[in-house]
Amino acid sequence: MRQLTEIELTNTRRKLRDLESLYQSKSQETGGDEELREITLESLQRLIKQLKEEIIRSEVHSVAG
């Protein structure tokens, strides 16, 4: 796996903030299709976890290198 450049790391952090904000909004919604909302939240949570892992890997690699 390759290390993220500074620009990619900055963009990844921005995407993470956006996804966390969207997750927060969706989790507070009421009404509508509950099953669809749960599937959406699970998908957002997976993406959030993936971005966090990419950031951590890049930061660890940067410190170690």
DRENSE-967963 format. One record per atom (N, C-alpha, C, O): residue number from 1; residue in three letters; atom name; x, z, y. Coordinates in steps of 0.02 Angstrom, whole numbers, plus 50000, padded with zeros to 5 digits. Each point is the difference from the previous one (the first is absolute). Layout:
% DRENSE-967963
     i    aa   at      c1      c3      c2
   NUM   ALA   CA       X       Z       Y
...
% end
This chain:
% DRENSE-967963
     i    aa   at      c1      c3      c2
     1   MET    N   50042   50000   49941
     1   MET   CA   49958   50000   50059
     1   MET    C   50045   50000   50062
     1   MET    O   50050   50035   50003
     2   ARG    N   49931   49926   50046
     2   ARG   CA   50042   49995   50060
     2   ARG    C   49980   50051   50053
     2   ARG    O   49943   50024   50002
     3   GLN    N   50105   49991   50040
     3   GLN   CA   49988   50047   50055
     3   GLN    C   49965   49963   50057
     3   GLN    O   50014   49942   50013
     4   LEU    N   49940   50092   50020
     4   LEU   CA   49965   49971   50057
     4   LEU    C   50045   49998   50061
     4   LEU    O   50040   50046   50010
     5   THR    N   49954   49902   50030
     5   THR   CA   50036   49998   50063
     5   THR    C   49966   50048   50048
     5   THR    O   49945   50025   49985
     6   GLU    N   50085   49989   50071
     6   GLU   CA   49971   50046   50050
     6   GLU    C   49933   49974   50025
     6   GLU    O   49952   50038   50009
     7   ILE    N   50044   49897   50002
     7   ILE   CA   49936   49970   50023
     7   ILE    C   49947   50008   49946
     7   ILE    O   49943   50018   50016
     8   GLU    N   50074   49968   49921
     8   GLU   CA   49952   50007   49946
     8   GLU    C   49979   50072   49992
     8   GLU    O   49941   50015   49987
     9   LEU    N   50106   50031   50020
     9   LEU   CA   49985   50071   49994
     9   LEU    C   49952   50022   50055
     9   LEU    O   49953   50038   49988
    10   THR    N   50059   49939   50073
    10   THR   CA   49956   50016   50056
    10   THR    C   49930   49972   49987
    10   THR    O   49950   50035   50011
    11   ASN    N   50046   49903   49967
    11   ASN   CA   49936   49969   49985
    11   ASN    C   49964   50036   49942
    11   ASN    O   49939   50007   50002
    12   THR    N   50098   50014   49949
    12   THR   CA   49971   50035   49943
    12   THR    C   49972   50067   50021
    12   THR    O   49946   50021   49978
    13   ARG    N   50089   50014   50066
    13   ARG   CA   49975   50063   50026
    13   ARG    C   49935   49990   50040
    13   ARG    O   49954   50040   49996
    14   ARG    N   50044   49906   50044
    14   ARG   CA   49940   49984   50039
    14   ARG    C   49942   49985   49953
    14   ARG    O   49944   50024   50011
    15   LYS    N   50068   49937   49937
    15   LYS   CA   49948   49984   49952
    15   LYS    C   49975   50063   49966
    15   LYS    O   49940   50008   49988
    16   LEU    N   50106   50037   49996
    16   LEU   CA   49982   50063   49968
    16   LEU    C   49953   50040   50045
    16   LEU    O   49949   50025   49978
    17   ARG    N   50069   49982   50086
    17   ARG   CA   49957   50035   50047
    17   ARG    C   49930   49968   50004
    17   ARG    O   49950   50035   50001
    18   ASP    N   50049   49899   50002
    18   ASP   CA   49936   49964   50003
    18   ASP    C   49958   50013   49938
    18   ASP    O   49940   50012   50005
    19   LEU    N   50091   49985   49936
    19   LEU   CA   49964   50012   49938
    19   LEU    C   49975   50072   49995
    19   LEU    O   49944   50012   49978
    20   GLU    N   50097   50035   50044
    20   GLU   CA   49979   50070   49998
    20   GLU    C   49941   50011   50047
    20   GLU    O   49954   50038   49984
    21   SER    N   50046   49929   50073
    21   SER   CA   49945   50005   50047
    21   SER    C   49936   49969   49971
    21   SER    O   49946   50028   50005
    22   LEU    N   50061   49915   49964
    22   LEU   CA   49943   49966   49967
    22   LEU    C   49973   50044   49944
    22   LEU    O   49939   50006   49991
    23   TYR    N   50106   50023   49969
    23   TYR   CA   49979   50044   49946
    23   TYR    C   49959   50059   50027
    23   TYR    O   49947   50017   49973
    24   GLN    N   50078   50013   50081
    24   GLN   CA   49965   50056   50031
    24   GLN    C   49930   49979   50024
    24   GLN    O   49952   50037   49989
    25   SER    N   50043   49905   50042
    25   SER   CA   49936   49976   50024
    25   SER    C   49951   49988   49943
    25   SER    O   49942   50021   50002
    26   LYS    N   50083   49944   49946
    26   LYS   CA   49957   49984   49943
    26   LYS    C   49978   50063   49963
    26   LYS    O   49944   50003   49975
    27   SER    N   50099   50047   50021
    27   SER   CA   49983   50061   49963
    27   SER    C   49946   50041   50036
    27   SER    O   49967   50041   49969
    28   GLN    N   50025   49948   50096
    28   GLN   CA   49951   50037   50039
    28   GLN    C   49933   49962   50007
    28   GLN    O   49952   50028   50027
    29   GLU    N   50046   49910   49949
    29   GLU   CA   49938   49961   50004
    29   GLU    C   49947   50030   49954
    29   GLU    O   50015   50029   49949
    30   THR    N   49923   49962   50071
    30   THR   CA   49944   50020   49958
    30   THR    C   49952   49942   49994
    30   THR    O   50000   49954   50041
    31   GLY    N   49958   50048   49908
    31   GLY   CA   49952   49947   49989
    31   GLY    C   50034   49940   49968
    31   GLY    O   50060   50001   49987
    32   GLY    N   49901   49948   49999
    32   GLY   CA   50028   49940   49971
    32   GLY    C   50015   50009   49926
    32   GLY    O   49974   50046   49968
    33   ASP    N   50066   49910   50005
    33   ASP   CA   50016   49999   49929
    33   ASP    C   50057   50050   49985
    33   ASP    O   50058   49986   50015
    34   GLU    N   49924   50070   49956
    34   GLU   CA   50049   50053   49985
    34   GLU    C   50054   49975   49951
    34   GLU    O   50059   50016   50008
    35   GLU    N   49921   49947   49942
    35   GLU   CA   50048   49975   49951
    35   GLU    C   50051   49953   50032
    35   GLU    O   50060   50004   49986
    36   LEU    N   49916   49952   50057
    36   LEU   CA   50045   49955   50035
    36   LEU    C   50048   50039   50045
    36   LEU    O   50060   49983   50004
    37   ARG    N   49915   50068   50030
    37   ARG   CA   50043   50041   50043
    37   ARG    C   50055   50034   49959
    37   ARG    O   50057   50003   50021
    38   GLU    N   49925   50023   49920
    38   GLU   CA   50049   50034   49957
    38   GLU    C   50054   49951   49977
    38   GLU    O   50059   50016   49998
    39   ILE    N   49920   49924   49983
    39   ILE   CA   50048   49949   49978
    39   ILE    C   50046   49981   50058
    39   ILE    O   50061   49992   49990
    40   THR    N   49911   50002   50069
    40   THR   CA   50040   49984   50060
    40   THR    C   50050   50055   50014
    40   THR    O   50058   49986   50015
    41   LEU    N   49920   50076   49981
    41   LEU   CA   50045   50057   50013
    41   LEU    C   50057   50003   49949
    41   LEU    O   50057   50014   50017
    42   GLU    N   49927   49972   49920
    42   GLU   CA   50052   49999   49948
    42   GLU    C   50051   49946   50013
    42   GLU    O   50060   50010   49993
    43   SER    N   49916   49932   50028
    43   SER   CA   50045   49944   50015
    43   SER    C   50044   50017   50060
    43   SER    O   50061   49987   49999
    44   LEU    N   49909   50041   50052
    44   LEU   CA   50040   50020   50059
    44   LEU    C   50052   50053   49982
    44   LEU    O   50056   49997   50024
    45   GLN    N   49924   50050   49933
    45   GLN   CA   50047   50053   49979
    45   GLN    C   50059   49970   49962
    45   GLN    O   50057   50022   50009
    46   ARG    N   49931   49928   49948
    46   ARG   CA   50055   49967   49964
    46   ARG    C   50047   49966   50048
    46   ARG    O   50061   50005   49993
    47   LEU    N   49911   49959   50057
    47   LEU   CA   50042   49966   50049
    47   LEU    C   50041   50050   50042
    47   LEU    O   50059   49989   50014
    48   ILE    N   49910   50066   50005
    48   ILE   CA   50034   50053   50037
    48   ILE    C   50059   50027   49959
    48   ILE    O   50055   50009   50026
    49   LYS    N   49932   50005   49911
    49   LYS   CA   50053   50026   49957
    49   LYS    C   50057   49950   49993
    49   LYS    O   50058   50019   50002
    50   GLN    N   49925   49917   49990
    50   GLN   CA   50051   49948   49993
    50   GLN    C   50044   49996   50062
    50   GLN    O   50061   49996   49995
    51   LEU    N   49908   50005   50064
    51   LEU   CA   50038   49996   50062
    51   LEU    C   50045   50062   50009
    51   LEU    O   50057   49994   50023
    52   LYS    N   49916   50065   49960
    52   LYS   CA   50041   50060   50005
    52   LYS    C   50061   49996   49954
    52   LYS    O   50055   50020   50020
    53   GLU    N   49935   49954   49920
    53   GLU   CA   50056   49993   49953
    53   GLU    C   50052   49951   50027
    53   GLU    O   50060   50013   49994
    54   GLU    N   49917   49931   50035
    54   GLU   CA   50047   49951   50029
    54   GLU    C   50040   50031   50056
    54   GLU    O   50060   49989   50005
    55   ILE    N   49908   50050   50038
    55   ILE   CA   50034   50033   50055
    55   ILE    C   50051   50050   49974
    55   ILE    O   50057   50001   50023
    56   ILE    N   49924   50039   49930
    56   ILE   CA   50045   50051   49972
    56   ILE    C   50060   49966   49967
    56   ILE    O   50057   50021   50011
    57   ARG    N   49930   49927   49949
    57   ARG   CA   50055   49966   49966
    57   ARG    C   50050   49971   50051
    57   ARG    O   50060   50005   49992
    58   SER    N   49913   49966   50061
    58   SER   CA   50042   49970   50050
    58   SER    C   50041   50053   50038
    58   SER    O   50059   49991   50013
    59   GLU    N   49909   50065   50003
    59   GLU   CA   50035   50053   50036
    59   GLU    C   50053   50032   49956
    59   GLU    O   50054   50015   50025
    60   VAL    N   49932   49996   49911
    60   VAL   CA   50049   50030   49955
    60   VAL    C   50060   49952   49992
    60   VAL    O   50057   50021   50001
    61   HIS    N   49927   49915   49990
    61   HIS   CA   50053   49951   49992
    61   HIS    C   50043   49996   50063
    61   HIS    O   50061   49993   49996
    62   SER    N   49907   50013   50062
    62   SER   CA   50036   49997   50064
    62   SER    C   50047   50060   50008
    62   SER    O   50057   49992   50022
    63   VAL    N   49919   50067   49959
    63   VAL   CA   50040   50062   50005
    63   VAL    C   50057   49998   49950
    63   VAL    O   50056   50020   50016
    64   ALA    N   49930   49956   49924
    64   ALA   CA   50051   49999   49947
    64   ALA    C   50052   49946   50013
    64   ALA    O   50057   50006   49978
    65   GLY    N   49924   49941   50058
    65   GLY   CA   50045   49944   50011
    65   GLY    C   50039   50007   50061
    65   GLY    O   50041   49957   50016
% end
